[in-house]
Amino acid sequence: MWAGLGWVCDETGKGLFVEHTAGSEESLLEQIELSLDDLTRNRGGGYGPVQTATASAHYVDQPACA
């Protein structure tokens, strides 16, 4: 399981933030990018590049936290 945060900031430091989980890192990063693309488009753009922080955990029969 993968968990991740994604964010973008404008020139004043204000920004947008999302969090997602997925079964693969590729899927996770795609979800983050798509969410932030949609959010920025609906707010007229003007944000910098997407930044991310991700973590993964492998679990069998017990809960895990990433």
All heavy atoms as TSV, in Angstrom:
chain	resi	resn	atom	element	x	y	z
A	1	MET	N	N	0.849	-1.176	0.000
A	1	MET	CA	C	0.000	0.000	0.000
A	1	MET	C	C	0.892	1.235	0.000
A	1	MET	O	O	1.901	1.285	0.683
A	1	MET	CB	C	-0.893	-0.009	1.237
A	1	MET	CG	C	-1.796	1.182	1.370
A	1	MET	SD	S	-2.977	1.457	0.050
A	1	MET	CE	C	-4.016	0.039	0.206
A	2	TRP	N	N	0.493	2.214	-0.792
A	2	TRP	CA	C	1.206	3.490	-0.879
A	2	TRP	C	C	0.308	4.607	-0.381
A	2	TRP	O	O	-0.897	4.589	-0.606
A	2	TRP	CB	C	1.606	3.772	-2.323
A	2	TRP	CG	C	2.786	2.973	-2.757
A	2	TRP	CD1	C	2.779	1.699	-3.228
A	2	TRP	CD2	C	4.138	3.388	-2.748
A	2	TRP	NE1	N	4.048	1.294	-3.521
A	2	TRP	CE2	C	4.908	2.323	-3.230
A	2	TRP	CE3	C	4.787	4.559	-2.389
A	2	TRP	CZ2	C	6.284	2.388	-3.365
A	2	TRP	CZ3	C	6.157	4.627	-2.520
A	2	TRP	CH2	C	6.894	3.547	-2.994
A	3	ALA	N	N	0.890	5.577	0.292
A	3	ALA	CA	C	0.182	6.772	0.731
A	3	ALA	C	C	1.014	7.972	0.311
A	3	ALA	O	O	2.249	7.904	0.264
A	3	ALA	CB	C	-0.002	6.767	2.242
A	4	GLY	N	N	0.333	9.062	-0.014
A	4	GLY	CA	C	1.094	10.222	-0.443
A	4	GLY	C	C	0.350	11.530	-0.278
A	4	GLY	O	O	-0.876	11.576	-0.206
A	5	LEU	N	N	1.146	12.576	-0.213
A	5	LEU	CA	C	0.664	13.942	-0.147
A	5	LEU	C	C	1.144	14.655	-1.394
A	5	LEU	O	O	2.244	14.391	-1.887
A	5	LEU	CB	C	1.236	14.653	1.076
A	5	LEU	CG	C	1.069	13.959	2.421
A	5	LEU	CD1	C	1.843	14.713	3.488
A	5	LEU	CD2	C	-0.396	13.866	2.769
A	6	GLY	N	N	0.349	15.589	-1.866
A	6	GLY	CA	C	0.752	16.422	-2.989
A	6	GLY	C	C	0.307	17.846	-2.734
A	6	GLY	O	O	-0.727	18.073	-2.107
A	7	TRP	N	N	1.103	18.815	-3.205
A	7	TRP	CA	C	0.737	20.207	-2.995
A	7	TRP	C	C	1.335	21.090	-4.079
A	7	TRP	O	O	2.299	20.712	-4.741
A	7	TRP	CB	C	1.164	20.692	-1.616
A	7	TRP	CG	C	2.645	20.683	-1.385
A	7	TRP	CD1	C	3.512	21.733	-1.557
A	7	TRP	CD2	C	3.452	19.594	-0.940
A	7	TRP	NE1	N	4.796	21.347	-1.248
A	7	TRP	CE2	C	4.787	20.034	-0.868
A	7	TRP	CE3	C	3.170	18.260	-0.606
A	7	TRP	CZ2	C	5.829	19.209	-0.478
A	7	TRP	CZ3	C	4.225	17.451	-0.211
A	7	TRP	CH2	C	5.527	17.928	-0.146
A	8	VAL	N	N	0.712	22.237	-4.248
A	8	VAL	CA	C	1.203	23.288	-5.133
A	8	VAL	C	C	1.037	24.612	-4.396
A	8	VAL	O	O	0.137	24.760	-3.562
A	8	VAL	CB	C	0.435	23.347	-6.483
A	8	VAL	CG1	C	0.736	22.130	-7.332
A	8	VAL	CG2	C	-1.052	23.499	-6.273
A	9	CYS	N	N	1.912	25.569	-4.692
A	9	CYS	CA	C	1.852	26.888	-4.062
A	9	CYS	C	C	1.889	27.971	-5.126
A	9	CYS	O	O	2.501	27.789	-6.178
A	9	CYS	CB	C	3.043	27.091	-3.124
A	9	CYS	SG	S	3.064	25.949	-1.735
A	10	ASP	N	N	1.238	29.104	-4.819
A	10	ASP	CA	C	1.348	30.244	-5.711
A	10	ASP	C	C	2.513	31.125	-5.259
A	10	ASP	O	O	3.230	30.774	-4.310
A	10	ASP	CB	C	0.025	31.017	-5.810
A	10	ASP	CG	C	-0.396	31.688	-4.507
A	10	ASP	OD1	O	0.417	31.825	-3.566
A	10	ASP	OD2	O	-1.568	32.113	-4.431
A	11	GLU	N	N	2.696	32.273	-5.901
A	11	GLU	CA	C	3.843	33.132	-5.599
A	11	GLU	C	C	3.785	33.743	-4.197
A	11	GLU	O	O	4.802	34.171	-3.670
A	11	GLU	CB	C	3.993	34.230	-6.656
A	11	GLU	CG	C	2.832	35.208	-6.732
A	11	GLU	CD	C	1.644	34.676	-7.522
A	11	GLU	OE1	O	1.757	33.661	-8.216
A	11	GLU	OE2	O	0.563	35.288	-7.413
A	12	THR	N	N	2.606	33.739	-3.553
A	12	THR	CA	C	2.481	34.290	-2.196
A	12	THR	C	C	2.709	33.217	-1.126
A	12	THR	O	O	2.722	33.527	0.054
A	12	THR	CB	C	1.088	34.913	-1.976
A	12	THR	OG1	O	0.105	33.873	-1.963
A	12	THR	CG2	C	0.767	35.952	-3.032
A	13	GLY	N	N	2.843	31.947	-1.554
A	13	GLY	CA	C	3.014	30.853	-0.610
A	13	GLY	C	C	1.716	30.129	-0.281
A	13	GLY	O	O	1.729	29.116	0.409
A	14	LYS	N	N	0.586	30.665	-0.752
A	14	LYS	CA	C	-0.687	29.979	-0.533
A	14	LYS	C	C	-0.793	28.840	-1.527
A	14	LYS	O	O	-0.222	28.892	-2.615
A	14	LYS	CB	C	-1.846	30.941	-0.737
A	14	LYS	CG	C	-1.882	32.040	0.297
A	14	LYS	CD	C	-3.015	32.983	0.036
A	14	LYS	CE	C	-2.988	34.112	1.064
A	14	LYS	NZ	N	-4.016	35.119	0.776
A	15	GLY	N	N	-1.521	27.789	-1.154
A	15	GLY	CA	C	-1.568	26.661	-2.070
A	15	GLY	C	C	-2.706	25.709	-1.853
A	15	GLY	O	O	-3.659	25.987	-1.125
A	16	LEU	N	N	-2.577	24.586	-2.503
A	16	LEU	CA	C	-3.566	23.514	-2.475
A	16	LEU	C	C	-2.863	22.233	-2.044
A	16	LEU	O	O	-1.690	22.013	-2.361
A	16	LEU	CB	C	-4.175	23.333	-3.860
A	16	LEU	CG	C	-4.820	24.582	-4.463
A	16	LEU	CD1	C	-5.114	24.356	-5.939
A	16	LEU	CD2	C	-6.075	24.955	-3.709
A	17	PHE	N	N	-3.610	21.341	-1.371
A	17	PHE	CA	C	-3.043	20.146	-0.762
A	17	PHE	C	C	-4.000	18.987	-0.974
A	17	PHE	O	O	-5.207	19.143	-0.810
A	17	PHE	CB	C	-2.863	20.442	0.731
A	17	PHE	CG	C	-2.401	19.282	1.556
A	17	PHE	CD1	C	-1.055	19.020	1.699
A	17	PHE	CD2	C	-3.306	18.478	2.219
A	17	PHE	CE1	C	-0.619	17.966	2.490
A	17	PHE	CE2	C	-2.885	17.425	3.002
A	17	PHE	CZ	C	-1.537	17.176	3.129
A	18	VAL	N	N	-3.472	17.811	-1.345
A	18	VAL	CA	C	-4.286	16.601	-1.477
A	18	VAL	C	C	-3.561	15.428	-0.836
A	18	VAL	O	O	-2.336	15.452	-0.669
A	18	VAL	CB	C	-4.620	16.257	-2.948
A	18	VAL	CG1	C	-5.444	17.352	-3.588
A	18	VAL	CG2	C	-3.371	15.978	-3.755
A	19	GLU	N	N	-4.325	14.409	-0.486
A	19	GLU	CA	C	-3.750	13.151	0.001
A	19	GLU	C	C	-4.486	11.996	-0.654
A	19	GLU	O	O	-5.687	12.063	-0.884
A	19	GLU	CB	C	-3.809	13.065	1.522
A	19	GLU	CG	C	-5.200	13.170	2.100
A	19	GLU	CD	C	-5.206	13.160	3.618
A	19	GLU	OE1	O	-4.574	12.258	4.208
A	19	GLU	OE2	O	-5.840	14.036	4.200
A	20	HIS	N	N	-3.732	10.939	-0.968
A	20	HIS	CA	C	-4.309	9.767	-1.629
A	20	HIS	C	C	-3.612	8.504	-1.138
A	20	HIS	O	O	-2.498	8.557	-0.606
A	20	HIS	CB	C	-4.123	9.856	-3.150
A	20	HIS	CG	C	-5.029	10.823	-3.819
A	20	HIS	ND1	N	-6.364	10.579	-4.012
A	20	HIS	CD2	C	-4.790	12.050	-4.344
A	20	HIS	CE1	C	-6.916	11.609	-4.621
A	20	HIS	NE2	N	-5.979	12.518	-4.835
A	21	THR	N	N	-4.267	7.362	-1.373
A	21	THR	CA	C	-3.657	6.052	-1.179
A	21	THR	C	C	-3.880	5.249	-2.456
A	21	THR	O	O	-4.829	5.490	-3.191
A	21	THR	CB	C	-4.260	5.282	0.017
A	21	THR	OG1	O	-5.651	5.074	-0.216
A	21	THR	CG2	C	-4.058	6.034	1.312
A	22	ALA	N	N	-2.989	4.285	-2.712
A	22	ALA	CA	C	-3.103	3.452	-3.910
A	22	ALA	C	C	-2.291	2.178	-3.713
A	22	ALA	O	O	-1.472	2.079	-2.800
A	22	ALA	CB	C	-2.607	4.205	-5.141
A	23	GLY	N	N	-2.496	1.247	-4.624
A	23	GLY	CA	C	-1.790	-0.024	-4.574
A	23	GLY	C	C	-0.389	0.018	-5.154
A	23	GLY	O	O	0.405	-0.894	-4.920
A	24	SER	N	N	-0.076	1.075	-5.913
A	24	SER	CA	C	1.273	1.203	-6.484
A	24	SER	C	C	1.702	2.660	-6.440
A	24	SER	O	O	0.860	3.574	-6.404
A	24	SER	CB	C	1.302	0.711	-7.934
A	24	SER	OG	O	0.615	1.621	-8.782
A	25	GLU	N	N	2.992	2.879	-6.478
A	25	GLU	CA	C	3.509	4.246	-6.462
A	25	GLU	C	C	3.079	4.990	-7.732
A	25	GLU	O	O	2.712	6.166	-7.682
A	25	GLU	CB	C	5.025	4.253	-6.337
A	25	GLU	CG	C	5.595	5.661	-6.219
A	25	GLU	CD	C	7.100	5.680	-6.033
A	25	GLU	OE1	O	7.780	4.727	-6.473
A	25	GLU	OE2	O	7.586	6.661	-5.464
A	26	GLU	N	N	3.113	4.305	-8.859
A	26	GLU	CA	C	2.715	4.926	-10.132
A	26	GLU	C	C	1.271	5.419	-10.074
A	26	GLU	O	O	0.966	6.557	-10.471
A	26	GLU	CB	C	2.891	3.933	-11.275
A	26	GLU	CG	C	2.514	4.480	-12.620
A	26	GLU	CD	C	2.665	3.450	-13.736
A	26	GLU	OE1	O	3.064	2.304	-13.477
A	26	GLU	OE2	O	2.365	3.813	-14.874
A	27	SER	N	N	0.374	4.579	-9.574
A	27	SER	CA	C	-1.028	4.961	-9.461
A	27	SER	C	C	-1.208	6.112	-8.481
A	27	SER	O	O	-1.988	7.037	-8.716
A	27	SER	CB	C	-1.854	3.753	-9.024
A	27	SER	OG	O	-3.196	4.109	-8.843
A	28	LEU	N	N	-0.492	6.071	-7.394
A	28	LEU	CA	C	-0.559	7.126	-6.382
A	28	LEU	C	C	-0.149	8.470	-6.968
A	28	LEU	O	O	-0.869	9.468	-6.828
A	28	LEU	CB	C	0.348	6.777	-5.199
A	28	LEU	CG	C	0.488	7.860	-4.137
A	28	LEU	CD1	C	-0.833	8.088	-3.424
A	28	LEU	CD2	C	1.587	7.504	-3.175
A	29	LEU	N	N	0.979	8.513	-7.642
A	29	LEU	CA	C	1.458	9.769	-8.218
A	29	LEU	C	C	0.506	10.279	-9.300
A	29	LEU	O	O	0.280	11.490	-9.416
A	29	LEU	CB	C	2.871	9.592	-8.762
A	29	LEU	CG	C	3.939	9.344	-7.690
A	29	LEU	CD1	C	5.268	8.989	-8.334
A	29	LEU	CD2	C	4.079	10.537	-6.756
A	30	GLU	N	N	-0.086	9.367	-10.054
A	30	GLU	CA	C	-1.057	9.772	-11.073
A	30	GLU	C	C	-2.285	10.412	-10.418
A	30	GLU	O	O	-2.767	11.447	-10.880
A	30	GLU	CB	C	-1.476	8.577	-11.921
A	30	GLU	CG	C	-2.491	8.932	-12.981
A	30	GLU	CD	C	-2.931	7.734	-13.807
A	30	GLU	OE1	O	-2.828	6.587	-13.330
A	30	GLU	OE2	O	-3.390	7.965	-14.930
A	31	GLN	N	N	-2.786	9.814	-9.344
A	31	GLN	CA	C	-3.942	10.369	-8.640
A	31	GLN	C	C	-3.642	11.762	-8.088
A	31	GLN	O	O	-4.479	12.674	-8.178
A	31	GLN	CB	C	-4.366	9.447	-7.497
A	31	GLN	CG	C	-5.018	8.171	-7.939
A	31	GLN	CD	C	-5.400	7.324	-6.752
A	31	GLN	OE1	O	-6.066	7.794	-5.830
A	31	GLN	NE2	N	-4.992	6.066	-6.761
A	32	ILE	N	N	-2.465	11.923	-7.507
A	32	ILE	CA	C	-2.070	13.225	-6.959
A	32	ILE	C	C	-2.011	14.267	-8.074
A	32	ILE	O	O	-2.566	15.358	-7.947
A	32	ILE	CB	C	-0.721	13.123	-6.212
A	32	ILE	CG1	C	-0.902	12.318	-4.918
A	32	ILE	CG2	C	-0.160	14.514	-5.917
A	32	ILE	CD1	C	0.396	11.969	-4.214
A	33	GLU	N	N	-1.347	13.931	-9.172
A	33	GLU	CA	C	-1.222	14.860	-10.311
A	33	GLU	C	C	-2.590	15.237	-10.868
A	33	GLU	O	O	-2.864	16.416	-11.108
A	33	GLU	CB	C	-0.381	14.236	-11.426
A	33	GLU	CG	C	1.090	14.110	-11.116
A	33	GLU	CD	C	1.868	15.386	-11.396
A	33	GLU	OE1	O	1.322	16.292	-12.067
A	33	GLU	OE2	O	3.005	15.473	-10.927
A	34	LEU	N	N	-3.450	14.246	-11.084
A	34	LEU	CA	C	-4.779	14.520	-11.648
A	34	LEU	C	C	-5.618	15.398	-10.719
A	34	LEU	O	O	-6.304	16.316	-11.174
A	34	LEU	CB	C	-5.507	13.211	-11.953
A	34	LEU	CG	C	-4.949	12.389	-13.112
A	34	LEU	CD1	C	-5.642	11.033	-13.181
A	34	LEU	CD2	C	-5.066	13.137	-14.420
A	35	SER	N	N	-5.570	15.126	-9.434
A	35	SER	CA	C	-6.331	15.921	-8.473
A	35	SER	C	C	-5.867	17.374	-8.466
A	35	SER	O	O	-6.683	18.301	-8.523
A	35	SER	CB	C	-6.190	15.356	-7.053
A	35	SER	OG	O	-6.828	14.128	-6.937
A	36	LEU	N	N	-4.559	17.563	-8.399
A	36	LEU	CA	C	-4.041	18.929	-8.352
A	36	LEU	C	C	-4.225	19.649	-9.681
A	36	LEU	O	O	-4.494	20.855	-9.704
A	36	LEU	CB	C	-2.580	18.930	-7.908
A	36	LEU	CG	C	-2.404	18.606	-6.419
A	36	LEU	CD1	C	-0.944	18.345	-6.090
A	36	LEU	CD2	C	-2.968	19.714	-5.558
A	37	ASP	N	N	-4.120	18.929	-10.794
A	37	ASP	CA	C	-4.398	19.537	-12.098
A	37	ASP	C	C	-5.833	20.054	-12.138
A	37	ASP	O	O	-6.093	21.169	-12.588
A	37	ASP	CB	C	-4.175	18.544	-13.240
A	37	ASP	CG	C	-2.720	18.279	-13.544
A	37	ASP	OD1	O	-1.853	19.032	-13.058
A	37	ASP	OD2	O	-2.453	17.308	-14.283
A	38	ASP	N	N	-6.761	19.245	-11.664
A	38	ASP	CA	C	-8.172	19.632	-11.659
A	38	ASP	C	C	-8.406	20.829	-10.735
A	38	ASP	O	O	-9.087	21.790	-11.111
A	38	ASP	CB	C	-9.036	18.448	-11.232
A	38	ASP	CG	C	-10.515	18.716	-11.349
A	38	ASP	OD1	O	-10.943	19.207	-12.418
A	38	ASP	OD2	O	-11.238	18.451	-10.384
A	39	LEU	N	N	-7.831	20.783	-9.542
A	39	LEU	CA	C	-8.016	21.874	-8.588
A	39	LEU	C	C	-7.438	23.188	-9.113
A	39	LEU	O	O	-8.058	24.241	-8.986
A	39	LEU	CB	C	-7.370	21.520	-7.245
A	39	LEU	CG	C	-8.074	20.450	-6.422
A	39	LEU	CD1	C	-7.203	20.017	-5.253
A	39	LEU	CD2	C	-9.410	20.960	-5.924
A	40	THR	N	N	-6.244	23.134	-9.682
A	40	THR	CA	C	-5.627	24.374	-10.168
A	40	THR	C	C	-6.361	24.915	-11.391
A	40	THR	O	O	-6.541	26.129	-11.518
A	40	THR	CB	C	-4.135	24.190	-10.490
A	40	THR	OG1	O	-3.967	23.167	-11.464
A	40	THR	CG2	C	-3.336	23.827	-9.245
A	41	ARG	N	N	-6.805	24.046	-12.272
A	41	ARG	CA	C	-7.539	24.479	-13.458
A	41	ARG	C	C	-8.821	25.207	-13.063
A	41	ARG	O	O	-9.176	26.233	-13.646
A	41	ARG	CB	C	-7.873	23.280	-14.349
A	41	ARG	CG	C	-8.447	23.652	-15.692
A	41	ARG	CD	C	-8.699	22.457	-16.619
A	41	ARG	NE	N	-7.730	21.373	-16.523
A	41	ARG	CZ	C	-7.971	20.206	-15.896
A	41	ARG	NH1	N	-9.130	19.964	-15.334
A	41	ARG	NH2	N	-7.042	19.271	-15.855
A	42	ASN	N	N	-9.513	24.696	-12.064
A	42	ASN	CA	C	-10.762	25.304	-11.614
A	42	ASN	C	C	-10.550	26.587	-10.814
A	42	ASN	O	O	-11.513	27.268	-10.485
A	42	ASN	CB	C	-11.588	24.311	-10.796
A	42	ASN	CG	C	-12.176	23.221	-11.661
A	42	ASN	OD1	O	-12.558	23.470	-12.797
A	42	ASN	ND2	N	-12.240	22.016	-11.141
A	43	ARG	N	N	-9.307	26.906	-10.506
A	43	ARG	CA	C	-8.991	28.133	-9.778
A	43	ARG	C	C	-8.174	29.107	-10.629
A	43	ARG	O	O	-7.575	30.029	-10.123
A	43	ARG	CB	C	-8.253	27.795	-8.493
A	43	ARG	CG	C	-9.178	27.172	-7.465
A	43	ARG	CD	C	-8.418	26.589	-6.295
A	43	ARG	NE	N	-9.298	26.119	-5.261
A	43	ARG	CZ	C	-9.986	24.982	-5.291
A	43	ARG	NH1	N	-9.907	24.196	-6.335
A	43	ARG	NH2	N	-10.753	24.628	-4.304
A	44	GLY	N	N	-8.116	28.863	-11.922
A	44	GLY	CA	C	-7.457	29.792	-12.836
A	44	GLY	C	C	-5.957	29.634	-12.972
A	44	GLY	O	O	-5.306	30.467	-13.577
A	45	GLY	N	N	-5.371	28.584	-12.413
A	45	GLY	CA	C	-3.931	28.348	-12.549
A	45	GLY	C	C	-3.111	29.268	-11.663
A	45	GLY	O	O	-3.583	29.764	-10.647
A	46	GLY	N	N	-1.862	29.492	-12.075
A	46	GLY	CA	C	-0.977	30.368	-11.311
A	46	GLY	C	C	-0.227	29.696	-10.184
A	46	GLY	O	O	0.353	30.364	-9.336
A	47	TYR	N	N	-0.233	28.363	-10.167
A	47	TYR	CA	C	0.478	27.629	-9.124
A	47	TYR	C	C	1.761	27.039	-9.683
A	47	TYR	O	O	1.869	26.773	-10.876
A	47	TYR	CB	C	-0.404	26.505	-8.570
A	47	TYR	CG	C	-1.607	27.017	-7.829
A	47	TYR	CD1	C	-2.804	27.234	-8.489
A	47	TYR	CD2	C	-1.545	27.294	-6.478
A	47	TYR	CE1	C	-3.916	27.709	-7.815
A	47	TYR	CE2	C	-2.649	27.768	-5.792
A	47	TYR	CZ	C	-3.834	27.978	-6.462
A	47	TYR	OH	O	-4.915	28.454	-5.790
A	48	GLY	N	N	2.731	26.808	-8.804
A	48	GLY	CA	C	3.990	26.211	-9.203
A	48	GLY	C	C	3.849	24.714	-9.445
A	48	GLY	O	O	2.741	24.173	-9.454
A	49	PRO	N	N	4.977	24.034	-9.617
A	49	PRO	CA	C	4.957	22.607	-9.912
A	49	PRO	C	C	4.428	21.773	-8.737
A	49	PRO	O	O	4.514	22.190	-7.581
A	49	PRO	CB	C	6.420	22.274	-10.195
A	49	PRO	CG	C	7.195	23.331	-9.490
A	49	PRO	CD	C	6.331	24.562	-9.521
A	50	VAL	N	N	3.907	20.613	-9.079
A	50	VAL	CA	C	3.422	19.679	-8.067
A	50	VAL	C	C	4.607	19.133	-7.281
A	50	VAL	O	O	5.614	18.712	-7.851
A	50	VAL	CB	C	2.637	18.520	-8.721
A	50	VAL	CG1	C	2.292	17.448	-7.700
A	50	VAL	CG2	C	1.382	19.035	-9.403
A	51	GLN	N	N	4.474	19.146	-5.967
A	51	GLN	CA	C	5.467	18.541	-5.079
A	51	GLN	C	C	4.791	17.388	-4.348
A	51	GLN	O	O	3.593	17.441	-4.072
A	51	GLN	CB	C	5.982	19.577	-4.090
A	51	GLN	CG	C	6.648	20.759	-4.783
A	51	GLN	CD	C	7.149	21.770	-3.799
A	51	GLN	OE1	O	8.019	21.467	-2.983
A	51	GLN	NE2	N	6.591	22.967	-3.854
A	52	THR	N	N	5.556	16.347	-4.032
A	52	THR	CA	C	4.965	15.173	-3.395
A	52	THR	C	C	5.854	14.629	-2.287
A	52	THR	O	O	7.063	14.856	-2.269
A	52	THR	CB	C	4.729	14.035	-4.410
A	52	THR	OG1	O	5.977	13.629	-4.952
A	52	THR	CG2	C	3.778	14.458	-5.506
A	53	ALA	N	N	5.216	13.894	-1.390
A	53	ALA	CA	C	5.897	13.087	-0.377
A	53	ALA	C	C	5.127	11.774	-0.328
A	53	ALA	O	O	3.897	11.777	-0.194
A	53	ALA	CB	C	5.887	13.777	0.974
A	54	THR	N	N	5.833	10.648	-0.465
A	54	THR	CA	C	5.170	9.346	-0.497
A	54	THR	C	C	5.837	8.371	0.469
A	54	THR	O	O	7.001	8.544	0.848
A	54	THR	CB	C	5.196	8.736	-1.911
A	54	THR	OG1	O	6.544	8.515	-2.298
A	54	THR	CG2	C	4.513	9.647	-2.916
A	55	ALA	N	N	5.075	7.354	0.842
A	55	ALA	CA	C	5.598	6.285	1.702
A	55	ALA	C	C	4.850	5.007	1.350
A	55	ALA	O	O	3.726	5.043	0.856
A	55	ALA	CB	C	5.398	6.627	3.173
A	56	SER	N	N	5.489	3.874	1.618
A	56	SER	CA	C	4.823	2.597	1.373
A	56	SER	C	C	4.974	1.692	2.583
A	56	SER	O	O	5.858	1.877	3.418
A	56	SER	CB	C	5.418	1.906	0.143
A	56	SER	OG	O	6.746	1.496	0.395
A	57	ALA	N	N	4.068	0.728	2.667
A	57	ALA	CA	C	4.108	-0.265	3.728
A	57	ALA	C	C	3.586	-1.578	3.186
A	57	ALA	O	O	2.666	-1.600	2.370
A	57	ALA	CB	C	3.263	0.185	4.917
A	58	HIS	N	N	4.190	-2.655	3.617
A	58	HIS	CA	C	3.753	-3.988	3.256
A	58	HIS	C	C	3.174	-4.621	4.518
A	58	HIS	O	O	3.769	-4.553	5.584
A	58	HIS	CB	C	4.924	-4.827	2.743
A	58	HIS	CG	C	4.525	-6.212	2.386
A	58	HIS	ND1	N	3.822	-6.520	1.254
A	58	HIS	CD2	C	4.720	-7.383	3.050
A	58	HIS	CE1	C	3.609	-7.818	1.206
A	58	HIS	NE2	N	4.130	-8.364	2.284
A	59	TYR	N	N	2.000	-5.224	4.377
A	59	TYR	CA	C	1.371	-5.812	5.542
A	59	TYR	C	C	0.745	-7.161	5.188
A	59	TYR	O	O	0.310	-7.373	4.079
A	59	TYR	CB	C	0.323	-4.878	6.137
A	59	TYR	CG	C	-0.749	-4.475	5.143
A	59	TYR	CD1	C	-1.927	-5.199	5.046
A	59	TYR	CD2	C	-0.571	-3.374	4.317
A	59	TYR	CE1	C	-2.911	-4.842	4.129
A	59	TYR	CE2	C	-1.547	-3.012	3.391
A	59	TYR	CZ	C	-2.713	-3.729	3.314
A	59	TYR	OH	O	-3.682	-3.381	2.416
A	60	VAL	N	N	0.744	-8.048	6.186
A	60	VAL	CA	C	0.097	-9.352	6.059
A	60	VAL	C	C	-0.637	-9.606	7.373
A	60	VAL	O	O	-0.005	-9.670	8.424
A	60	VAL	CB	C	1.137	-10.467	5.805
A	60	VAL	CG1	C	0.449	-11.829	5.777
A	60	VAL	CG2	C	1.908	-10.206	4.534
A	61	ASP	N	N	-1.953	-9.671	7.299
A	61	ASP	CA	C	-2.807	-10.011	8.442
A	61	ASP	C	C	-2.828	-8.990	9.565
A	61	ASP	O	O	-3.427	-9.236	10.595
A	61	ASP	CB	C	-2.415	-11.380	9.027
A	61	ASP	CG	C	-2.575	-12.508	8.021
A	61	ASP	OD1	O	-3.505	-12.429	7.196
A	61	ASP	OD2	O	-1.774	-13.448	8.071
A	62	GLN	N	N	-2.123	-7.895	9.436
A	62	GLN	CA	C	-2.131	-6.855	10.456
A	62	GLN	C	C	-2.203	-5.485	9.778
A	62	GLN	O	O	-1.670	-5.318	8.690
A	62	GLN	CB	C	-0.856	-6.920	11.321
A	62	GLN	CG	C	-0.725	-8.175	12.163
A	62	GLN	CD	C	-1.781	-8.243	13.250
A	62	GLN	OE1	O	-2.124	-7.252	13.873
A	62	GLN	NE2	N	-2.329	-9.443	13.468
A	63	PRO	N	N	-2.819	-4.495	10.418
A	63	PRO	CA	C	-2.855	-3.165	9.840
A	63	PRO	C	C	-1.454	-2.561	9.765
A	63	PRO	O	O	-0.558	-2.944	10.509
A	63	PRO	CB	C	-3.720	-2.363	10.827
A	63	PRO	CG	C	-4.322	-3.337	11.753
A	63	PRO	CD	C	-3.536	-4.604	11.671
A	64	ALA	N	N	-1.295	-1.632	8.856
A	64	ALA	CA	C	-0.024	-0.928	8.710
A	64	ALA	C	C	-0.292	0.544	8.481
A	64	ALA	O	O	-1.395	0.935	8.094
A	64	ALA	CB	C	0.771	-1.490	7.540
A	65	CYS	N	N	0.693	1.354	8.730
A	65	CYS	CA	C	0.575	2.787	8.532
A	65	CYS	C	C	1.743	3.248	7.675
A	65	CYS	O	O	2.876	2.851	7.910
A	65	CYS	CB	C	0.585	3.491	9.880
A	65	CYS	SG	S	0.440	5.267	9.769
A	66	ALA	N	N	1.452	4.060	6.661
A	66	ALA	CA	C	2.510	4.584	5.817
A	66	ALA	C	C	2.599	6.081	6.007
A	66	ALA	O	O	1.630	6.760	6.178
A	66	ALA	CB	C	2.229	4.268	4.353
